[in-house]
Amino acid sequence: MPHQKITQALVDGLSFQDSGTHWVHDTDLAGFNLSVGRRTKTYNAAGEAGGRFIRVKIGCADLTKANEAGAVARDILLPEIRRGVDPRAKQLGDDDRTQT
């Protein structure tokens, strides 16, 4: 699992993988990483919340720029994970609940 600064130039230059998934971990932002598979490149935020390792998908590299994904990880997802909150668990408000 290499550690490199995740930049748009790096993402654009990485080739898709024939087998397995290749992970690149950002050197500047712990918990921000990029997975490169056969057909997709995906930005993720990862860490430990509540004693469990979690990984949250930020977006696909063909739709999201590296600096945008890094900002979402830095400003939103990683702080929540560090507080022990799983960002994948959405709280339902009154408007989200269906009435029966």
C-alpha positions in Angstrom: 0.0 0.0 0.0 2.0 3.0 -1.2 1.8 6.4 0.4 1.8 9.4 -2.0 0.3 12.8 -2.1 -3.0 12.3 -3.9 -3.2 14.9 -6.6 -5.2 15.1 -9.8 -2.1 14.5 -11.8 -1.4 11.3 -9.9 -5.0 10.1 -10.2 -5.0 10.8 -14.0 -1.7 9.0 -14.4 -2.7 5.8 -12.6 -3.6 2.8 -14.7 -6.6 0.5 -13.9 -5.6 -2.8 -12.3 -5.9 -6.1 -14.1 -6.3 -8.0 -10.8 -7.3 -6.9 -7.3 -7.5 -3.4 -6.0 -4.5 -1.0 -5.7 -4.7 1.4 -2.7 -2.9 4.7 -2.5 -2.8 6.5 0.9 -2.4 10.2 1.0 0.8 11.4 2.8 -0.7 14.8 3.9 -4.1 13.7 5.1 -4.2 10.5 7.2 -7.4 8.5 6.4 -7.8 9.9 2.8 -7.1 7.2 0.2 -7.8 6.2 -3.4 -8.7 2.7 -4.6 -7.9 1.7 -8.2 -9.7 -1.3 -9.6 -10.4 -2.8 -13.0 -12.8 0.0 -14.1 -13.0 2.6 -11.4 -10.9 4.9 -9.2 -12.6 5.8 -6.0 -11.8 8.3 -3.2 -12.4 7.1 0.3 -12.1 8.3 3.9 -11.2 5.7 6.5 -10.6 5.4 10.1 -11.7 3.8 13.4 -15.1 4.7 14.9 -16.5 3.0 18.0 -13.7 0.4 17.9 -14.5 -0.6 14.3 -12.7 0.2 11.1 -14.9 2.0 8.6 -14.4 3.2 5.1 -16.7 5.8 3.5 -16.8 6.3 -0.2 -16.5 9.9 -1.2 -16.8 9.6 -5.0 -15.5 8.3 -8.3 -12.5 10.0 -9.8 -14.1 10.4 -13.1 -16.8 12.7 -11.5 -14.9 14.2 -8.5 -11.6 16.1 -8.5 -8.8 15.1 -6.1 -8.8 18.4 -4.3 -12.6 18.3 -3.8 -12.5 14.8 -2.4 -9.7 15.7 -0.1 -11.7 18.7 1.2 -14.7 16.5 1.9 -12.5 14.0 3.7 -10.7 16.7 5.7 -13.6 19.0 6.6 -16.5 16.5 7.0 -15.9 12.8 7.1 -12.6 12.4 9.0 -13.6 14.7 11.9 -16.8 12.7 12.3 -14.9 9.4 12.2 -12.4 10.7 14.8 -15.3 11.7 17.1 -16.5 8.1 16.9 -19.4 8.8 14.6 -20.1 6.5 11.6 -21.0 9.0 8.8 -22.7 6.1 6.9 -25.4 5.9 9.6 -27.9 8.6 8.7 -30.2 9.8 11.4 -33.8 9.9 10.2 -35.6 13.1 10.9 -39.4 13.5 11.1 -39.5 14.3 7.4 -37.6 11.1 6.4 -39.9 8.7 8.2 -42.9 7.3 6.4 -46.2 7.4 8.2 -48.3 4.2 8.3 
